[in-house]
Amino acid sequence: MRHFEYLGDAEIERLFFRAPEQFTVDSDPQILAMALGATLYSPGTRPTLAQDIAKRAARGVVSLVVCLEDSIADEDVPAAEINVVEQLRAFAQMKTPGPLLFVRVRAAYQIPLITEGLGEHLSVLSGFVIPKFLGESGVEYLDAVEAASAAAGRRLYAMPVLESPELAYRESRASELASIAQVLSKYRSTILAVRIGATDLSSAYGLRRNRELTIYHVHVVADVISDIVNVLGRAGEAGYLITGPVWEYFAQHERIFKPQLRETPFAEHDERTLRVRMIDADLDGLIREVVLDQANGLTGKTVIHPSHVAAVHALSVVSHEEYVDAQEILGATTGGVNASQYRNKMNEAKPHRAWAEQLVRRARVFGVVHEDITYVDVLSASHQL
């Protein structure tokens, strides 16, 4: 797999100073976690799921979650379990290059049910998403994932979702996060990334964020995200990659506030029409939230509509300026401070090193654009499909 695989060689050469690298499910877990990008969720009840996966993969989806939890009604669970197994087996038989595939379960018994049902086609599956993860209840799920890995003869990953009221409420949050950190450390090699369920966290207060706001405007939820990053997202081997929460809007609506995309970057690249299309599809709100996710230590994002994928991936590409700064910082082995080659900031070798290491990992999977290329150009190329 490779991000932006759908672009031709000439387009890759035009856009990228350093092209995105290939990766597989067996790649280094840090690289694989970074490569998740925009993770698209799809209900397990879809009758054309196999074809949908193939179609989305061809259009740039690199990670996809088939959901057996909140996206389907309780009474539909038995039929959905059967459908997921059948559809994943059908997709495996297509032998189509596909995305990293995960199943979001609602109960631990579904983990062996899915893996045993897939049988000889288990290689199509990358792992499981564990909803409403808590320190005490999460162990059963992680044990089931590790047992499935042992039976398969290869590693299956787990991605716990932090979204329970115990994490939303201040009086229980610190102790619960400490418990979760302790559990995750025991299963370190199985945890690919930690996901945040902002919809469930908001529901603990009877809230739903407006499409013209970001999750960071909902302060009680923003506080939870901050604490999750504080405990689980620290730099170094103790930390985990934490993904951005879902953006749940995708249709045009009447606005209260002005659009959140500046016109100038689009005008400079002769892409005014693209800006209008993105505003009409509510993608300006998504873009603003992705930028804030990155500023707050989150990488990638959960999405529920294919139109979101290109925007998240375009914003994940590394700029030439960032890459030059990171290379300079990593090259200064004895510390010190130097002016950036772009002559607009100071690069401090020691305090900026962890940032630079992470940015270089992102550069490997999403690429580095040429000096005169921006996310607008990458978005435009993606929207030409």
HELIX and SHEET records of a PDB file:
HELIX    1   1 ASP A    9  LEU A   15  1                                   7    
HELIX    2   2 PRO A   29  ALA A   35  1                                   7    
HELIX    3   3 LEU A   49  ALA A   58  1                                  10    
HELIX    4   4 ASP A   74  ASP A   76  5                                   3    
HELIX    5   5 VAL A   77  MET A   94  1                                  18    
HELIX    6   6 GLN A  110  LEU A  118  1                                   9    
HELIX    7   7 GLY A  119  VAL A  124  5                                   6    
HELIX    8   8 GLY A  138  ALA A  152  1                                  15    
HELIX    9   9 PRO A  165  ALA A  168  1                                   4    
HELIX   10  10 ARG A  170  LYS A  186  1                                  17    
HELIX   11  11 ARG A  188  THR A  190  5                                   3    
HELIX   12  12 ALA A  198  SER A  203  1                                   6    
HELIX   13  13 ILE A  215  HIS A  217  5                                   3    
HELIX   14  14 HIS A  219  LEU A  232  1                                  14    
HELIX   15  15 THR A  264  GLU A  268  1                                   5    
HELIX   16  16 ARG A  272  ASP A  280  1                                   9    
HELIX   17  17 LEU A  283  ALA A  295  1                                  13    
HELIX   18  18 SER A  307  SER A  316  1                                  10    
HELIX   19  19 HIS A  320  GLY A  331  1                                  12    
HELIX   20  20 ARG A  353  PHE A  366  1                                  14    
HELIX   21  21 TYR A  375  HIS A  383  1                                   9    
SHEET    1   A 2 PHE A  16  ARG A  18  0                                        
SHEET    2   A 2 VAL A 368  VAL A 369 -1                                        
SHEET    1   B 8 ARG A 195  ILE A 196  0                                        
SHEET    2   B 8 TYR A 157  LEU A 162  1                                        
SHEET    3   B 8 GLY A 127  ILE A 130  1                                        
SHEET    4   B 8 LEU A 100  ARG A 104  1                                        
SHEET    5   B 8 SER A  63  CYS A  67  1                                        
SHEET    6   B 8 ALA A  38  PRO A  43  1                                        
SHEET    7   B 8 LYS A 301  VAL A 303  1                                        
SHEET    8   B 8 GLY A 244  TRP A 247  1                                        
SHEET    1   C 2 VAL A 337  ALA A 339  0                                        
SHEET    2   C 2 MET A 346  GLU A 348 -1                                        
END                                                                             
